[in-house]
Amino acid sequence: MSITNLLDQTSISSGNNHYYDYRDRWEYLLQSYVGGEAYRDGAHLQKYQLETGGEYNARLANAHLDNHCNSVVSVYNSFLFRKAPYRDLGTLEGAPGMDEFVRDVDVDGTNMDNFMKQVATWSSVFGNAWIIVSKPDVGALTLADEITANVRPYLSLLTPLNVIDWQYARANNGAYELTYFKYLEEFVHGVQVIKEWTKDTITTYTHDEDSGDVEIIEQVDNGLGKIPAVCAYNKKTSVRGIGMGDISDIADAQRFIYNMAEELSQTIRLDSHPSLVCTPETITGNGAGSIIQIPESMDPALRPYLLQYGGASATSILDTIATTVASIDKMANIGSIRSTEAARMSGVAQQQEFELLNARLSEKADNLELAEEQIFRLVAEYQGTTWTGNIAYADSFNIRDVAGEVAQLKTASESATDPRVMGLIDRNLVELLGYEPDLVLAEDTFEPHIMRNAEGEMMMANTQAEHLALMALGYTHLED
């Protein structure tokens, strides 16, 4: 039914103040992460004074984006999901439909691991992402009826650009709970499909932007009695429903590099093809070796001449870009990972950066773990039970420069003389190779052998300790 005259159209399609405060920034961050046509359509290339629209569009078409935002988020995700999260479903273990739910959480073939990767990606970009836990209402009276109808909870991932209004209120127990939630579900041919959740009802509207008509297409009771929305934060801020992303400052540096790369292109063009200043009567050609024809009666002062370019050199622009890239790596704590130069950082600086990156990744993993636990609590409520399970993401990320540490152990082994020190070096080397030292260096795996020194004296090594002691005295394996 059409309710144009009964309902405030503006209130249906509008969002809260926080949404309008952050919307433009979110769109910019989305374009910075996606790149390609989306970034080009954003027109982030600075326009020159007196430049025509055609000239600006031509520069936009030729501009090249080095997408650091996408690269940084990909590096983070590669560490976060290198090891699959541990899931103990507790009371949901073995429940009807739960295996299918974990394999296909969004009824579109996405398993739980891949879904949480998407959550991690968009929360890195925007600062947070919203997850709706829904369950179709097909009029089933019992759990058996739901199983027969193949009805189960499913997840929907929303970015902050889709969630236009949300409200929190403090409950009687002191905790904050979501009391109102509204998001744009679909936008087709100028018609918005908007879904509005309260603790009592779920209402779906359509809003025609051209005519302004608003129509309720569905309104059902919210049988759960709460709004099943989970806000997955990257980092929390003082505003509920607003998070702090990973690429906000990186996006600005990326835009600066984008403009510098275009300036580099213009510099090379001007340096390679300087402008020719001439009168309208002059007939000029294009390209190298072209002929320029001037009238015989032309005043010598008006003869054509080349306008020499005197701007910044290509080298200085390249140095500026390199410095900005290094700044991005520093902001993201991934300088050692993305470095293409050998020995770019000292061992101490590299270790410090690894520790900062480890702390950042641990915080992100904790927030993903919390979001997933909230998801399963809501799923359990839909199933009429209380969730008692446990979700565990990696707490620490082993970020080590293996090649550098092996080189350090090699240097140490050349300086060591004490067999005990040599034993410690061997243990560390075995660990770097990914094996258990107690198993590899166990006494029962040692084969006794004869060792010989430079004078030809021979000794029997019956244990690993004796072998290391003889090596320290200059003995070598007889077969070497």
Secondary structure as the mmCIF struct_conf table of DSSP 4:
data_model
#
loop_
_struct_conf.conf_type_id
_struct_conf.id
_struct_conf.beg_label_comp_id
_struct_conf.beg_label_asym_id
_struct_conf.beg_label_seq_id
_struct_conf.end_label_comp_id
_struct_conf.end_label_asym_id
_struct_conf.end_label_seq_id
STRN STRN1 SER A 2 SER A 2
TURN_TY1_P TURN_TY1_P1 THR A 4 LEU A 6
BEND BEND1 LEU A 7 LEU A 7
HELX_RH_AL_P HELX_RH_AL_P1 GLN A 9 SER A 13
HELX_RH_AL_P HELX_RH_AL_P2 ASN A 17 VAL A 34
HELX_RH_AL_P HELX_RH_AL_P3 GLY A 36 ASP A 41
TURN_TY1_P TURN_TY1_P2 GLY A 42 ALA A 43
BEND BEND2 LEU A 45 LEU A 45
HELX_LH_PP_P HELX_LH_PP_P1 GLN A 46 TYR A 48
TURN_TY1_P TURN_TY1_P3 GLN A 49 LEU A 50
HELX_RH_AL_P HELX_RH_AL_P4 GLY A 53 ASN A 62
HELX_RH_AL_P HELX_RH_AL_P5 HIS A 68 LEU A 80
TURN_TY1_P TURN_TY1_P4 PHE A 81 PHE A 81
BEND BEND3 ARG A 82 LYS A 83
HELX_LH_PP_P HELX_LH_PP_P2 ALA A 84 PRO A 85
STRN STRN2 TYR A 86 ASP A 88
HELX_RH_3T_P HELX_RH_3T_P1 GLY A 90 LEU A 92
TURN_TY1_P TURN_TY1_P5 GLU A 93 GLY A 94
TURN_TY1_P TURN_TY1_P6 PRO A 96 GLY A 97
HELX_RH_AL_P HELX_RH_AL_P6 MET A 98 ARG A 103
TURN_TY1_P TURN_TY1_P7 VAL A 105 ASP A 106
BEND BEND4 VAL A 107 GLY A 109
HELX_RH_AL_P HELX_RH_AL_P7 MET A 112 PHE A 126
BEND BEND5 GLY A 127 GLY A 127
STRN STRN3 ASN A 128 SER A 134
BEND BEND6 THR A 142 THR A 142
HELX_RH_AL_P HELX_RH_AL_P8 LEU A 143 THR A 148
TURN_TY1_P TURN_TY1_P8 ALA A 149 ASN A 150
STRN STRN4 TYR A 154 LEU A 158
TURN_TY1_P TURN_TY1_P9 PRO A 160 ASN A 162
STRN STRN5 VAL A 163 ARG A 170
TURN_TY1_P TURN_TY1_P10 ASN A 172 ASN A 173
BEND BEND7 GLY A 174 GLY A 174
STRN STRN6 TYR A 176 VAL A 188
TURN_TY1_P TURN_TY1_P11 HIS A 189 GLY A 190
STRN STRN7 VAL A 191 THR A 198
BEND BEND8 LYS A 199 ASP A 200
STRN STRN8 THR A 201 ASP A 208
TURN_TY1_P TURN_TY1_P12 GLU A 209 SER A 211
STRN STRN9 VAL A 214 ASP A 221
TURN_TY1_P TURN_TY1_P13 GLY A 223 LEU A 224
BEND BEND9 GLY A 225 LYS A 226
STRN STRN10 ALA A 229 TYR A 233
BEND BEND10 ASN A 234 LYS A 235
STRN STRN11 LYS A 236 LYS A 236
BEND BEND11 SER A 238 VAL A 239
TURN_TY1_P TURN_TY1_P14 ARG A 240 GLY A 241
STRN STRN12 GLY A 243 GLY A 243
BEND BEND12 ASP A 246 ILE A 247
HELX_RH_AL_P HELX_RH_AL_P9 SER A 248 SER A 272
BEND BEND13 HIS A 273 HIS A 273
HELX_LH_PP_P HELX_LH_PP_P3 PRO A 274 PRO A 274
STRN STRN13 SER A 275 VAL A 277
TURN_TY1_P TURN_TY1_P15 PRO A 280 GLU A 281
STRN STRN14 ILE A 283 ILE A 283
BEND BEND14 GLY A 287 GLY A 287
TURN_TY1_P TURN_TY1_P16 ALA A 288 GLY A 289
STRN STRN15 GLN A 293 GLN A 293
TURN_TY1_P TURN_TY1_P17 GLU A 296 SER A 297
HELX_RH_3T_P HELX_RH_3T_P2 PRO A 300 LEU A 302
BEND BEND15 ARG A 303 ARG A 303
STRN STRN16 TYR A 305 LEU A 307
BEND BEND16 GLY A 311 GLY A 311
HELX_RH_AL_P HELX_RH_AL_P10 ALA A 314 ALA A 332
TURN_TY1_P TURN_TY1_P18 ASN A 333 ASN A 333
HELX_RH_AL_P HELX_RH_AL_P11 GLY A 335 ARG A 338
BEND BEND17 GLU A 341 GLU A 341
TURN_TY1_P TURN_TY1_P19 ALA A 342 ALA A 343
BEND BEND18 MET A 345 MET A 345
HELX_RH_AL_P HELX_RH_AL_P12 GLY A 347 TYR A 382
TURN_TY1_P TURN_TY1_P20 GLN A 383 GLY A 384
BEND BEND19 THR A 385 THR A 385
STRN STRN17 ASN A 390 ALA A 392
BEND BEND20 ASP A 395 ASP A 395
HELX_RH_AL_P HELX_RH_AL_P13 VAL A 402 SER A 415
HELX_RH_AL_P HELX_RH_AL_P14 PRO A 419 LEU A 432
TURN_TY1_P TURN_TY1_P21 LEU A 433 GLY A 434
BEND BEND21 TYR A 435 TYR A 435
HELX_RH_AL_P HELX_RH_AL_P15 PRO A 437 VAL A 440
TURN_TY1_P TURN_TY1_P22 LEU A 441 LEU A 441
HELX_RH_3T_P HELX_RH_3T_P3 GLU A 443 THR A 445
HELX_LH_PP_P HELX_LH_PP_P4 PHE A 446 PRO A 448
STRN STRN18 HIS A 449 ARG A 452
TURN_TY1_P TURN_TY1_P23 ALA A 454 GLU A 455
STRN STRN19 MET A 458 ALA A 461
BEND BEND22 THR A 463 THR A 463
HELX_RH_AL_P HELX_RH_AL_P16 GLN A 464 ALA A 472
TURN_TY1_P TURN_TY1_P24 LEU A 473 GLY A 474
STRN STRN20 THR A 476 HIS A 477
TURN_TY1_P TURN_TY1_P25 LEU A 478 GLU A 479
#
